[in-house]
Structure formats: C-alpha cells, structure tokens
Amino acid sequence: MRLLLVEDEKRMAQALCEILRLEKYEVDHYDNGIDGLNAILSDIYDIIILDVMLPGKNGYEISKQARSEGITTPILMLTAKAEVDDKVTGLDSGADDYLTKPFMTKELLARLRALGRRKLGTTDGVLRFSDILLDTNTFTLSCVKSGQSVRLCEKEYKILEYLIANRGQILTREQLAVKIWGFESEAEYNNVEVYMSFTRKKLAFVESRTEIKAVRGIGYELRCADV
C-alpha cells in the first residue's frame, strides 16, 4: 500500500518512514501543509497520516479541503493534543482516526492495518474478484475453481491490488506508473507493460478466467472472461 506522511517534525518523520518501509509500505513524505494537500489531491494514496500542527495549512484545514474535493482516502490524524474537543475537531474535519503523540509503534501499525482493510473493502485480508483471491498478507494469488496458487512479486501484487480495488474502471498507464512506482520514480510506461505481462502470466498459471484487458489508447481494466 502507498502511504502519505505529512509531518514537519524531522526526527519523527524519519523514524516513521523507516518503520513503515520495514513493514513493506511505500511512503512519501512532505513537511508542510501546502505540499501535503497537493499530494493528497493527487488521489494516489491508500492511507494518509496527517499531523495537525503544520506550516502553511494545519491538518484540520487540509482534511476539510480534501473531503470537499471528493478525496475519500482514509486519514489518520496525529497530534500532541489529547483533549476530547481536539479529537472531535479532527474527526469532524474528515479524519477517520486520531492518534495522540507520543504513541506506541504497534498501536500505529494496528490502526493502519484497520484503515487498510477498510480502504480495500476486506475484513479478512483477502481481496476477491471473479474466481481469484488475493491475500494481502502473503501476496498469494489463488484461483477458486482450479485450486492453484502462486506467490506474486511486489510489483505484480500492487498492480493486481490496484486493479481489484478499482474494479469496473479503466486505469491509465500514468495512474499505474505513479501508483506503483511513485511521483519521483524514473520508471517509464514500458515498466508498466513489462509487469502487466508478468501479472497476466501469473493469472494464466493459476488457470483463472480473470483477465487484464488493454483498452487501446487508454489503459487497463480487470475483467472476467465469462462476461
């Protein structure tokens, strides 16, 4: 999953980025409200970790504007303020959860896992589409009908996760490149083509009827071959 961290305390931000990357999250970090809001509005993130006290725009303002712009990404708000009124303000501004500093790492990770399940629409860590199951914990792709399964590499998993989460939509090559490799990556569109081919081979290996269809001049869509 791709996370956005908007936090201006340098040491905390560095520590959080290291912890989250060890947990296999992709993390982008901004240290001010203006850049943080612009990143949020790109709508490529699965979860947002948002500090309240930020230069430029505070977390409450950012959350309100993001929601007014139609961004539905789960927001975990961080703050040094522990008063009930502050928590209410954060939740009323559009945040989904609220964590008071200082906090234990295991609590942060548990809250992120809960928000991730909510984002993906799963309660058991398994994504479902047509005849396939995608285990978000082990990166294992399984086919219900054939009983076959295979472990995906990180990029293959992210491609299939993104397609399943956006079922019924056509995703452009640009969306996929930014989502999988990030804004600052030098990855080109041919990277998308290569890993899309790998992912298709894994679907064929488990004998699934699910297909990744290329829509000429636009991008890709996940479909069931029976439809």
The 8 nearest C-alpha neighbors of each residue, nearest first, counted from 0:
[[1, 24, 45, 25, 2, 157, 44, 46],
 [0, 2, 25, 44, 45, 26, 24, 3],
 [3, 1, 26, 46, 44, 47, 45, 25],
 [2, 4, 47, 27, 26, 28, 48, 44],
 [5, 3, 28, 48, 6, 47, 49, 27],
 [4, 6, 29, 49, 30, 35, 28, 50],
 [7, 5, 30, 50, 8, 12, 4, 29],
 [6, 8, 30, 9, 31, 53, 5, 12],
 [9, 7, 11, 6, 10, 12, 30, 13],
 [10, 8, 12, 11, 7, 13, 6, 30],
 [11, 9, 13, 12, 8, 14, 15, 7],
 [10, 12, 14, 13, 8, 9, 15, 6],
 [11, 13, 9, 15, 10, 14, 6, 8],
 [14, 12, 10, 16, 11, 15, 9, 17],
 [13, 15, 11, 17, 12, 16, 10, 18],
 [16, 14, 18, 12, 17, 13, 19, 11],
 [15, 17, 19, 13, 14, 18, 20, 12],
 [16, 18, 14, 20, 15, 19, 21, 13],
 [19, 17, 15, 21, 16, 20, 14, 22],
 [18, 20, 22, 16, 21, 24, 17, 15],
 [19, 21, 23, 24, 22, 17, 18, 16],
 [20, 22, 18, 23, 19, 17, 24, 16],
 [21, 23, 19, 20, 24, 18, 108, 17],
 [24, 22, 20, 21, 25, 19, 0, 18],
 [25, 23, 20, 0, 19, 22, 1, 26],
 [24, 26, 1, 2, 0, 20, 23, 27],
 [27, 25, 2, 3, 1, 24, 16, 28],
 [26, 28, 3, 4, 2, 29, 25, 1],
 [27, 29, 4, 5, 3, 26, 30, 6],
 [30, 28, 5, 35, 31, 34, 4, 6],
 [29, 31, 7, 6, 5, 28, 32, 35],
 [32, 30, 54, 53, 33, 29, 34, 35],
 [31, 33, 56, 35, 55, 53, 34, 54],
 [32, 34, 36, 35, 55, 31, 56, 37],
 [35, 33, 37, 36, 32, 31, 38, 29],
 [34, 36, 32, 38, 33, 37, 29, 5],
 [35, 37, 39, 33, 38, 34, 61, 32],
 [38, 36, 34, 40, 39, 35, 33, 41],
 [39, 37, 35, 41, 36, 40, 34, 42],
 [38, 40, 36, 41, 37, 42, 35, 65],
 [39, 41, 42, 37, 38, 36, 65, 70],
 [40, 42, 38, 39, 43, 37, 44, 36],
 [43, 41, 40, 39, 44, 70, 38, 72],
 [44, 42, 41, 178, 45, 177, 39, 1],
 [45, 43, 1, 2, 46, 42, 3, 47],
 [44, 46, 1, 2, 0, 72, 118, 43],
 [47, 45, 2, 73, 44, 72, 74, 3],
 [46, 48, 74, 3, 2, 49, 75, 4],
 [49, 47, 4, 75, 76, 74, 3, 5],
 [48, 50, 76, 5, 77, 47, 75, 4],
 [49, 51, 77, 6, 76, 58, 78, 52],
 [52, 50, 58, 57, 78, 53, 77, 59],
 [53, 51, 57, 50, 58, 54, 78, 7],
 [52, 54, 57, 31, 32, 56, 51, 7],
 [55, 53, 31, 56, 32, 57, 52, 7],
 [54, 56, 32, 33, 31, 53, 57, 34],
 [57, 55, 32, 54, 53, 33, 60, 61],
 [56, 58, 53, 52, 51, 60, 59, 32],
 [57, 59, 51, 61, 60, 50, 62, 49],
 [58, 60, 62, 61, 57, 92, 89, 63],
 [61, 59, 63, 58, 57, 62, 64, 56],
 [62, 60, 58, 64, 59, 63, 36, 65],
 [61, 63, 65, 59, 60, 64, 93, 92],
 [64, 62, 92, 60, 66, 61, 65, 93],
 [63, 65, 67, 61, 66, 62, 60, 68],
 [66, 64, 68, 62, 70, 67, 63, 61],
 [65, 67, 70, 69, 68, 63, 64, 62],
 [66, 68, 64, 69, 65, 63, 70, 62],
 [69, 67, 65, 66, 70, 64, 40, 63],
 [68, 70, 66, 67, 71, 65, 64, 40],
 [71, 69, 66, 65, 68, 72, 42, 40],
 [70, 72, 69, 73, 66, 65, 42, 74],
 [71, 73, 70, 46, 45, 74, 44, 47],
 [74, 72, 46, 95, 47, 71, 114, 75],
 [75, 73, 47, 94, 95, 48, 46, 76],
 [74, 76, 96, 48, 97, 95, 49, 47],
 [75, 77, 49, 97, 50, 48, 98, 74],
 [78, 76, 50, 98, 49, 99, 97, 51],
 [77, 79, 99, 80, 51, 100, 50, 98],
 [78, 80, 100, 99, 81, 77, 101, 51],
 [81, 79, 78, 82, 85, 99, 100, 86],
 [80, 82, 99, 79, 83, 85, 86, 78],
 [83, 81, 85, 84, 80, 86, 87, 79],
 [82, 84, 86, 85, 87, 81, 88, 80],
 [85, 83, 87, 86, 82, 88, 81, 89],
 [86, 84, 88, 82, 83, 87, 89, 80],
 [85, 87, 89, 83, 88, 84, 90, 97],
 [86, 88, 84, 90, 85, 89, 91, 83],
 [89, 87, 85, 91, 86, 90, 92, 84],
 [90, 88, 86, 92, 87, 91, 94, 59],
 [89, 91, 94, 87, 92, 93, 88, 86],
 [90, 92, 88, 93, 89, 87, 94, 86],
 [93, 91, 63, 89, 90, 59, 62, 94],
 [94, 92, 91, 90, 62, 63, 66, 95],
 [93, 95, 90, 74, 96, 89, 92, 75],
 [96, 94, 74, 73, 75, 90, 93, 97],
 [97, 95, 75, 94, 76, 74, 98, 90],
 [96, 98, 76, 75, 77, 86, 99, 95],
 [99, 97, 77, 76, 100, 78, 96, 75],
 [98, 100, 78, 79, 77, 81, 101, 102],
 [101, 99, 79, 102, 78, 98, 77, 80],
 [100, 102, 99, 103, 79, 98, 78, 77],
 [101, 103, 100, 99, 104, 106, 98, 107],
 [104, 102, 106, 105, 107, 101, 100, 108],
 [103, 105, 107, 106, 108, 102, 18, 109],
 [104, 106, 108, 107, 103, 109, 110, 102],
 [107, 105, 109, 103, 104, 108, 110, 102],
 [108, 106, 104, 110, 105, 109, 111, 103],
 [107, 109, 111, 105, 110, 106, 112, 104],
 [110, 108, 106, 112, 111, 107, 105, 113],
 [109, 111, 113, 107, 112, 108, 106, 114],
 [112, 110, 108, 114, 113, 109, 115, 107],
 [111, 113, 115, 109, 110, 114, 108, 116],
 [112, 114, 110, 116, 111, 115, 109, 117],
 [115, 113, 117, 111, 116, 112, 118, 110],
 [116, 114, 112, 118, 117, 113, 111, 119],
 [117, 115, 121, 119, 113, 118, 114, 120],
 [116, 118, 114, 120, 115, 119, 113, 121],
 [119, 117, 115, 116, 120, 114, 45, 73],
 [120, 118, 116, 117, 121, 164, 115, 126],
 [119, 121, 117, 118, 116, 122, 126, 164],
 [122, 120, 116, 119, 123, 124, 125, 126],
 [121, 123, 124, 116, 120, 117, 125, 113],
 [122, 124, 125, 121, 116, 126, 134, 135],
 [123, 125, 135, 121, 122, 134, 116, 136],
 [126, 124, 134, 133, 123, 135, 121, 132],
 [127, 125, 133, 132, 121, 134, 124, 128],
 [128, 126, 132, 131, 133, 125, 129, 163],
 [127, 129, 131, 130, 163, 132, 126, 209],
 [128, 130, 131, 223, 209, 127, 208, 222],
 [131, 129, 143, 142, 128, 207, 144, 208],
 [132, 130, 142, 128, 141, 129, 127, 143],
 [131, 133, 127, 141, 126, 140, 142, 125],
 [134, 132, 140, 126, 125, 139, 135, 127],
 [133, 135, 125, 139, 138, 136, 137, 124],
 [136, 134, 124, 138, 137, 125, 133, 126],
 [135, 137, 134, 138, 124, 139, 125, 133],
 [136, 138, 139, 134, 135, 150, 133, 151],
 [139, 137, 134, 135, 151, 150, 136, 156],
 [140, 138, 150, 134, 137, 149, 133, 151],
 [139, 141, 133, 149, 148, 132, 150, 134],
 [142, 140, 148, 132, 131, 147, 143, 139],
 [141, 143, 131, 146, 144, 147, 145, 130],
 [142, 144, 130, 146, 145, 131, 141, 132],
 [143, 145, 142, 146, 130, 207, 147, 206],
 [146, 144, 147, 142, 143, 206, 205, 207],
 [145, 147, 143, 142, 144, 148, 141, 205],
 [148, 146, 205, 145, 142, 141, 149, 206],
 [149, 147, 141, 140, 205, 142, 146, 139],
 [148, 150, 140, 139, 151, 141, 205, 147],
 [149, 151, 139, 138, 140, 152, 148, 137],
 [152, 150, 138, 156, 155, 139, 149, 153],
 [151, 153, 155, 154, 156, 150, 138, 157],
 [154, 152, 156, 155, 157, 151, 138, 158],
 [153, 155, 157, 156, 152, 158, 179, 194],
 [156, 154, 158, 198, 152, 157, 153, 151],
 [155, 157, 153, 159, 154, 158, 151, 160],
 [158, 156, 160, 154, 159, 155, 161, 153],
 [157, 159, 155, 161, 156, 160, 154, 162],
 [158, 160, 162, 156, 161, 157, 163, 155],
 [161, 159, 157, 163, 162, 158, 156, 164],
 [162, 160, 164, 158, 159, 163, 157, 165],
 [161, 163, 159, 165, 160, 164, 166, 221],
 [162, 164, 166, 160, 165, 161, 159, 128],
 [163, 165, 161, 162, 166, 160, 119, 120],
 [166, 164, 162, 163, 168, 161, 167, 170],
 [167, 165, 163, 168, 164, 162, 221, 220],
 [166, 168, 165, 169, 220, 221, 222, 163],
 [169, 167, 166, 165, 220, 170, 221, 162],
 [168, 170, 220, 219, 218, 171, 167, 217],
 [171, 169, 219, 218, 168, 174, 220, 172],
 [172, 170, 218, 174, 173, 217, 175, 219],
 [171, 173, 175, 218, 174, 176, 188, 170],
 [172, 174, 176, 171, 175, 177, 188, 170],
 [175, 173, 171, 177, 172, 176, 178, 170],
 [174, 176, 178, 172, 173, 177, 179, 171],
 [175, 177, 173, 179, 174, 178, 180, 172],
 [178, 176, 181, 174, 180, 182, 175, 179],
 [177, 179, 175, 176, 181, 43, 180, 174],
 [180, 178, 176, 177, 175, 181, 157, 154],
 [179, 181, 177, 176, 184, 178, 186, 182],
 [182, 180, 177, 184, 178, 183, 179, 176],
 [183, 181, 177, 184, 180, 178, 176, 185],
 [182, 184, 181, 185, 180, 177, 186, 27],
 [183, 185, 186, 181, 182, 180, 177, 187],
 [186, 184, 187, 183, 180, 182, 181, 176],
 [185, 187, 184, 190, 180, 188, 176, 189],
 [188, 186, 189, 190, 185, 176, 191, 184],
 [187, 189, 191, 190, 172, 192, 176, 186],
 [188, 190, 192, 191, 187, 193, 186, 194],
 [191, 189, 193, 188, 192, 187, 186, 194],
 [190, 192, 188, 189, 194, 193, 195, 176],
 [193, 191, 189, 195, 190, 194, 196, 188],
 [194, 192, 190, 196, 195, 191, 189, 197],
 [195, 193, 197, 196, 191, 192, 198, 155],
 [194, 196, 192, 198, 197, 193, 191, 199],
 [195, 197, 199, 194, 193, 198, 192, 200],
 [198, 196, 194, 200, 195, 199, 201, 193],
 [199, 197, 195, 201, 155, 200, 196, 194],
 [198, 200, 202, 196, 201, 197, 195, 203],
 [201, 199, 203, 197, 198, 202, 204, 196],
 [202, 200, 204, 198, 203, 199, 205, 197],
 [203, 201, 199, 200, 204, 205, 207, 206],
 [202, 204, 206, 200, 201, 205, 207, 199],
 [203, 205, 201, 206, 202, 200, 207, 147],
 [204, 206, 147, 202, 203, 207, 148, 142],
 [207, 205, 203, 204, 145, 202, 208, 142],
 [206, 208, 209, 205, 202, 142, 203, 130],
 [207, 209, 224, 223, 210, 206, 130, 225],
 [210, 208, 223, 207, 222, 224, 129, 130],
 [211, 209, 222, 221, 212, 223, 224, 208],
 [212, 210, 221, 220, 222, 219, 213, 199],
 [213, 211, 220, 219, 210, 221, 214, 222],
 [212, 214, 219, 218, 215, 220, 211, 217],
 [215, 213, 218, 217, 219, 212, 216, 220],
 [214, 216, 217, 213, 218, 219, 212, 171],
 [215, 217, 214, 218, 213, 171, 172, 219],
 [218, 216, 215, 214, 171, 219, 172, 169],
 [219, 217, 171, 214, 172, 170, 213, 169],
 [220, 218, 213, 170, 169, 212, 214, 171],
 [219, 221, 169, 212, 211, 168, 222, 170],
 [222, 220, 211, 210, 162, 212, 166, 219],
 [223, 221, 210, 209, 224, 211, 220, 212],
 [222, 224, 209, 225, 226, 208, 210, 129],
 [223, 225, 208, 226, 209, 222, 210, 207],
 [226, 224, 223, 208, 209, 222, 129, 210],
 [225, 224, 223, 222, 209, 208, 129, 210]]
